[in-house]
Amino acid sequence: MKKISLFIAMSLDGYIADRKGSVNWLTGHGKDDNRIDPYSEFAKGIDTVIMGWNTYHQIVTELSPETWPYPDFTTYVVTHNQKASSEEIRFVNESPVALLKRLREENGKGIWICGGANLIQQIVKEDIIDYYYITVVPTILGSGIRLFEKVDHEIKLKLLKTQSYNGMTHLIYVKR
């Protein structure tokens, strides 16, 4: 069974985007010499990416309009918008929880929940995330799009690893 992982960055006060939806603040405080790269290590263990429409749209219009940044993975975009799928990017109009339950039964590597907040909150509410990879960025936004909203039950986690680089702290938790 494939493992489901949330890999995301948030501000110190728990936001994944500022009040305008921007992620331009997702940087540390300088350049570290030790070249820690949690993403590359994480990416070795996945073959599937799940994201919502807003995250997809932000990637293709702002963050990487010239090149799709995840060519080595099959990407599922959960959306009500009707758009033609390709081999690389599949647009699906189904519950993210139902999609994940179906995909985790397939052979292959893990599944990455990329964003956005609405999609993540639906999945967290159903408690089907196996691993939480959270990078805390050294900034306080004060408002914006919060990563975790009103979960109606406790989700217990176990800390597996921490790394600090460029002023950021990368945390890896597993569900217990």
N, C-alpha and C positions, 0 to 999 in steps of 0.2 A: 504494500500500500504506500502510495506517495505521501510524503510529509508536506504539510502546509505551513508556510513561513510568512510572517509579516516582516519586511525589511524596509525601514523608513527612518527619516530624520525628523526631529521635532525641536522646537525651541525649549529652553529651560523651563518655561511655564506651560508647556504641553501643546503648542500649536504646530501644525504642519504647513500652514500658509498664513500670510498676514491678512489684515482686514480686506485687502483688495484681491486676495487670492494669489499673490505673488510669492515665489520661493527664492527671490534674489538674495535673501539674507542667509541662505544655506552655505555658509562658509565658516571656517574657523577664524583664528585670530592671527594667522601668519603661516609661514612654511616651516614644517618640521623636517629634520634631516632623516628621520628613521623610516620614511616612506611606507607607513602602514596603510593598507588598502583593504578594508573589510569587504567591500563589494566584490572584488575579483575572487576572493576566496569563497564567498557566498555563492557567486554565480556558477562555480564549478559543480555545485550540487543541485542545480535546477534545470528544467527544460521547458517550463510553462510559466507564463506571466498572466496575472489577472489584474485588470484595472477597470475603472469606471470611465464613462464618456468624458467627463471634465478633465481627468488626468490625461487621457489620450489626446484630447484637443489641445491641451496646454503643451504637450510634448511636440506635436506636429506643427503648431503655429508659433510657439515661443522658444522652447528649450532646444529643439533639434529639428527645425523645419526642413533641412536639406537631406538628412539621413535618418532612417529609423534606427534608434540606438540599441535595439534588442534583436538583431538579425539571427542570432543563434538559438532563439527561443520561439515557441509557439505562443502568441499573445492572444488572449481573449479579452475583448472589450465588452463589458456588460452595458447595454444601452437599449433605449426604446427607439433610437434613431435607426432608420433603415439605411444600411450602407453595404456595399458589396464586399464580401470577405475575400481574402487572398490566402495563399498557403501559410504566410507568415502571421497575418493578423485576421482574426475571426471575430466578427461582430455578432453577439448573441443577445437575445431578448429573453432572458430567464433569470430567475433568482440567483444571486451569487452563491448562496448556500447550496442550492440544488446543483449548480454547475460544479462547485468544488467537491461535493460528495460524489458526483459522477466521475470527475477527472482523477480523483485520488485513487480510484479503483484501477486505473490504467497502468500499464507498465511504464517504467521510465524513472526519471529523477524527480526532484521535488517541485513544488508549486510555490511561486512567489506572489504574494498579494502586494501589489505596487502602490495602490491608492485608488481613489481618494477617500475622503472621510466618510461619506455616506456608505460606500461599499464596505469599508473596513468596519464601521459600526454595526452593520447588519451581520457580518461574519463574527465579530467579537461577541455579539449578543447570543449567538448560537454556540459559542465556545468550541470551535473546531480548528483553531490555530494551534499547531504543535510547537512552533518556535517563534519567539519575538526577538527580532534584531532591531534594536532602537539606538539611533545615534542622537545624543543630546548636543545641540549646537549652543555655544556660549552667547546667547542673546535672549532677552526678555521682550516679547512682542506686546504683551498687555491685552491683545485681542486678536481675533482672526478665526481660522478654522481649526478647531480643537481635534486632537487625535482621538481621545476617548471621551465619549459622552454617555452619561446615564446608563451604565450597564446595570441591569436589574439583579445581578447576582455576583458573588465574589469569584474571581478566577485566580487560583493560586499558581504561582510560578516559582521556578528554582533558577537562581543565577548560575549560569555555566561559565561565563567569561566576561572580562572587561578589558578594554584597550583604550588608551588615551593618545590622541594625536591631534596636532594643530589646534589645541584648546578644546577639542570635542571629545566626548566619551561615548564609546561604542559598547553597548550592553547586549548580551545574548542570554535569553531566558528560554527555558523549556517548560511546558505545562506539566504540573505534577498532579 
